Amino acid sequence: MGIILSEAKDIEKLALFLEEMNNNSETHIGYCGKLKSEIYHTLVHHFSDLDISKYFTVAYENDEIIGAIGFDIDVENQSAEVWGPFIRNKSQYSGLADALWDKVIALSNNKIHEFSFFINKENTFAQQFAIKKKAVYKGNHLVLKAVHSHLGNVDLHQIKPFNTKYRDSFTTLHETAFPNTYYTASEIIQRLSEYNQLLVMTDKDEMIIGYVYVEAKPEHKEGTIEYIAVSSEHQKQGIGTKLIQAALAHLFSFSEMEEIILSVAKDNDKAIHLYKASGFHEMHELIYYLHS
């Protein structure tokens, strides 16, 4: 029996294959995760705006998965994050990757204007594939990780939860630091909950001099540091480090959370230094390509 391309027959089996591929730096792709349980949950509950049969194509040989590619599609923005191509046998890469791509493009039957690739720098086959598809290099990103067991004691005595009396100074700092961003100051305040926290530091006049906004999803073992900012006149005083550590202390207060992973542009030396000083360490480096 030859190679058969089809939709995923068994999501659990696909998740196991992706776990295998993504734990090898030479076949690793960003977005996907490294644990079967995490990948499975994402595929079933959070992946793409379309049905799985329309966004993932799998290559089978003797009923075993030997390759796969998926599009995490945002229909409204007509864009997709590319999971793959994942090919087990390097000698089959070029032809099988092209076949998988053509198949999933046909299956999705959707006008996607933009494809994003985040590829491990050691995954040369996928890089060559992206370039072949006319994707343009957009920069390198470092993936950083903080682990609960490495956090240690955190000094929280200067850290406060957000209070409405800080609304004006928070709004001013947020709009200055992030003038064109996805959450306005008002939207952040509206999103606050047991899980989503806005932690601040203030001066003697109760004006915010720095803040960090974090979102926790313990049921999915996910936590993100969405924003951090320190006013220009209070930088280089260790405030950013204290805020990041406070953010980690909040996220790790949920027993489900064991590690926090984030991505930062490799040329953002200031942010990288801050995160590493706060307890993060480098996992791997990704190369970002964009096809539009």
Residue pairs with C-beta under 8 A, 6 or more apart in sequence:
1 61
1 62
2 61
3 59
3 60
3 61
3 66
3 96
4 59
4 60
4 61
5 57
5 58
5 59
5 60
5 99
5 100
5 103
6 57
6 58
6 60
7 52
7 53
7 56
7 57
7 58
7 107
8 14
8 52
8 53
8 56
8 58
8 68
9 58
9 60
11 40
11 43
11 44
11 52
12 36
12 40
13 65
14 43
14 56
14 58
14 65
14 68
15 36
15 37
15 39
15 40
15 43
16 36
17 65
17 68
17 86
17 88
18 32
18 33
18 36
18 39
18 68
18 83
18 86
19 34
19 35
19 36
19 39
20 88
21 27
21 28
21 29
21 86
21 88
22 28
22 29
22 32
22 33
22 34
22 39
22 86
23 34
25 120
25 122
25 123
25 284
26 120
26 122
26 123
26 124
26 125
27 86
27 87
27 120
27 123
27 125
27 126
28 119
28 120
28 122
28 123
28 284
29 82
29 83
29 84
29 86
29 117
29 118
29 119
29 120
29 123
29 126
30 118
30 119
30 120
30 141
30 143
30 263
30 286
31 72
31 81
31 83
31 118
32 39
32 42
32 83
33 39
33 42
38 221
41 220
43 52
43 56
47 55
47 70
47 72
48 54
48 55
48 70
48 71
48 72
48 73
49 73
49 74
49 75
49 76
50 73
50 75
50 108
50 110
53 107
54 107
54 108
54 109
54 110
55 70
55 71
55 72
55 73
55 104
55 107
55 108
56 68
56 69
56 70
56 71
56 83
56 104
57 68
57 69
57 70
57 100
57 103
57 104
57 107
58 65
58 67
58 68
59 65
59 66
59 67
59 68
59 87
59 96
59 99
59 100
60 66
65 88
66 87
66 88
66 89
66 92
66 96
67 84
67 85
67 86
67 87
67 88
67 92
67 96
67 97
67 100
68 83
68 84
68 85
68 86
68 100
69 82
69 83
69 84
69 85
69 86
69 97
69 100
69 101
69 104
70 82
70 83
70 84
70 104
71 80
71 81
71 82
71 83
71 104
71 108
71 112
71 115
72 80
72 81
72 82
72 83
73 79
73 80
73 108
73 110
73 112
74 80
75 110
77 114
78 110
78 111
78 112
78 113
78 114
79 112
79 113
79 114
79 115
79 116
80 108
80 112
80 114
80 115
80 116
81 115
81 116
81 118
82 115
82 116
82 117
82 130
84 97
84 100
84 126
85 93
85 96
85 97
85 100
85 101
85 126
85 129
87 93
87 96
87 97
87 125
90 125
93 125
93 129
94 129
97 125
97 129
101 129
101 133
113 292
114 290
114 291
114 292
115 133
115 135
115 290
115 291
115 292
116 288
116 289
116 290
116 291
117 126
117 130
117 135
117 287
117 288
117 289
117 290
117 291
118 141
118 263
118 286
118 287
118 288
119 126
119 127
119 130
119 286
119 287
119 289
120 126
120 284
120 285
120 286
120 287
121 140
121 284
121 285
121 286
121 287
122 284
127 287
127 289
130 289
130 291
131 289
133 291
134 291
135 289
135 290
135 291
136 289
136 290
136 291
136 292
137 287
137 288
137 289
138 288
138 289
138 290
139 265
139 266
139 267
139 287
139 288
140 265
140 266
140 267
140 285
140 286
140 287
140 288
141 263
141 264
141 265
141 266
141 285
141 286
141 287
141 288
142 263
142 264
142 265
142 266
142 272
142 282
142 284
142 285
142 286
143 261
143 262
143 263
143 282
143 283
143 284
143 285
143 286
144 261
144 262
144 263
144 264
144 272
144 275
144 276
144 280
144 281
144 282
144 283
145 259
145 260
145 261
145 280
145 281
145 283
146 248
146 259
146 260
146 275
146 278
146 279
146 280
146 281
147 258
147 259
148 252
148 257
148 258
148 259
150 279
151 245
151 248
151 249
151 252
151 279
152 279
154 245
154 246
154 248
154 249
155 242
155 245
156 246
156 249
158 201
158 242
159 199
159 200
159 201
159 242
159 243
159 246
160 199
160 200
160 201
160 202
161 197
161 198
161 199
161 200
162 170
162 189
162 192
162 197
162 198
162 199
162 200
162 211
164 189
165 206
166 200
166 202
166 206
166 208
167 185
167 189
169 202
169 207
169 208
170 185
170 189
170 198
170 200
170 208
170 211
171 185
171 186
173 208
173 209
173 210
173 211
173 229
173 231
174 184
174 185
174 188
174 211
174 227
174 229
175 184
175 185
176 229
177 227
177 229
178 227
178 229
181 227
183 191
183 213
183 226
183 227
188 198
188 213
188 226
188 227
189 198
191 215
192 198
195 215
195 216
195 217
195 218
195 254
196 213
196 214
196 215
196 216
197 213
197 214
197 216
197 247
197 250
198 211
198 212
198 213
199 211
199 212
199 213
199 214
199 243
199 246
199 247
199 250
200 208
200 210
200 211
201 208
201 209
201 210
201 211
201 239
201 242
201 243
202 208
202 209
203 209
203 234
208 231
209 230
209 231
209 233
209 234
209 239
210 228
210 229
210 230
210 231
210 234
210 239
210 240
210 243
211 227
211 228
211 229
211 243
212 225
212 227
212 228
212 243
212 244
212 246
212 247
213 225
213 226
213 227
213 228
214 223
214 224
214 225
214 226
214 247
214 250
214 251
215 223
215 224
215 226
216 222
216 223
216 250
216 251
216 254
216 257
217 223
218 254
218 255
218 256
218 257
219 256
221 256
221 257
221 258
223 251
223 254
223 257
223 260
224 260
224 262
225 244
225 247
225 260
225 262
228 240
228 243
228 244
228 247
228 274
230 239
230 240
230 243
240 274
240 278
241 274
241 277
241 278
244 274
244 275
244 278
244 279
245 278
245 279
248 260
248 278
248 279
251 257
251 260
252 260
260 280
261 283
262 275
262 280
263 286
264 271
264 272
264 275
265 271
266 272
266 285
276 282
